[in-house]
Amino acid sequence: MSPTLLGAAIGAFLAFMAFAFGFWGFVVAALFMVVGAALGRAAEGRLDVRSAWDALTGRRSSS
């Protein structure tokens, strides 16, 4: 199991435990899954966090 998939699974589990049901629980679960996948990719070395942050804040373009 890759770290990206593991991070997404952990994020989904924690989101399910924190917010059992409802629309906002679904939205938060999706957010936790994205964060977990991003953390997994960063741990795997496939995501440069500093470059991604600079692109999000407008300091550098993503291309």
Secondary structure as UniProt FT lines:
FT   HELIX           3..18
FT   HELIX           23..44
FT   HELIX           49..57
//
